[in-house]
Amino acid sequence: MNWQPTISRAEGLKITYDYFKSLPQEEIWKDLGVWEEVAENVVEYG
């Protein structure tokens, strides 16, 4: 693939963290039901 990251892992995580921190709480939690279903499947199927 000949691809190399252009930013450090720490910088990428900070960008991601800042993005999610900037979202309204309603946006973050609106799909909670989907994630609960995913978590149940992980527990059930390992």
Secondary structure, 3 states (H helix, E strand, C coil): CCCCCCCCHHHHHHHHHHHHHHCCHHHHHCCHHHHHHHHHHHHHHC
